[in-house]
């Protein structure tokens, strides 16, 4: 049997991929992308196609309730503050983030998503989870769990 015919047989959807499985794979892949400084593989037509590759990870990282300072972002990403500041300039210019200083400590610059930034991150996350769901449909239940386990193992510090 030809290689591509074998791939057709093995790539047929087997059973629905759960949200937990798609999210778990997405989280592991996100860590791998950041850790190994890999670009998102396919961005054409995605919600982040016109963003700088580093901006996507930065936006996803600062979403949520955890407070982020420029210094904390730089430390988490292992990047110089100047690089983070440039990225934040781009994102602020687009209205996706806001920077502010707290009255108690004017030295620290804090960063949060704007409403537009939150909407974009929601689209990005949905796109990423659905991409992972598509990848996982090619595998049976045991293989899915094994792939997720192995990706998590690679992503561990």
Secondary structure, 3 states (H helix, E strand, C coil): CCHHHHHHHHCCCCCCCCHHHHHHHHHHHHHHHHHCCCCCCCCCCCCCCCCCHHHHHHHHHHCCCCCEEHHHHHHHHCCCHHHHHHHHHHHHHCCCEEEEEECCEEEEEEEEECHHHHHHHHHHHHHHHHHHHHHHCCCCHHHHHHHHHHHHHHHCC
